[in-house]
Amino acid sequence: MKSVEEIKAAIEAAVPGAGVEIVPNPSPSGQHSLRLLPSHAVAVAYFLRDDEDLGLDFLSNLTGVDHLDKEIAEKVKVTRQVTKTVDGVEQTVDEVVEETRKHMEPGYLETVYHLFSMAKKHGPVVLRMRTVNRTDEVELPSVTPVWRSAEFQEREVFDLYGVVFTGHPDLRRLLMWPEFKDHPMRRDYKEPDDFEYEPTPHDTVLARAKDHKAAVAGQEGTGTGL
């Protein structure tokens, strides 16, 4: 099979403007991946499936990854004017000092695809896509029209991570019930303290349910309940 560099070059020749990036994997497996621009991802997917040399006709696995907002600290050198006394005379001079500056790097949701060729018996080729953020711009294109095996896997990622796959033929929750409001695989997900919907004999769960009922009763007693 072609190397990841050769596949990148082939994609760029077939889909101008695809904006493919190699994501290196430093582990012993060295299984590098290719990050795609969502705007060109479907065209790239069709190329990878239909190309005579690659023939990647099987999507075996589609998973989600949640990347939280991250604070980045960088050390920078800046020049300041300071007042110093030299030979009894005050002078204003430039002095280079090092400062630590922090900024927030927005989080995003990522999807990862493992492709194989059943006909040519090679793979995997690993693809990635990123959403703009993890709040209000979480759309990525569906590859279900290219690989039918993506249909339920995209529904699972939608359900558990909240990625909205545009063009999916039947995008709805797969594991959680339709009224469920959150996405349990997100890294900042908080479990509810009311477990009435899931009766269980586990002591810790029963204790949390008891605490929840006591809190609700307290709110109702003070007139603050909903």
Summary of the structure (lengths in Angstrom):
residues: 226
radius of gyration: 26.1
end to end distance: 61.4
largest distance: 85.7
contacts: 577
relative contact order: 0.13
helix: 25%
strand: 33%
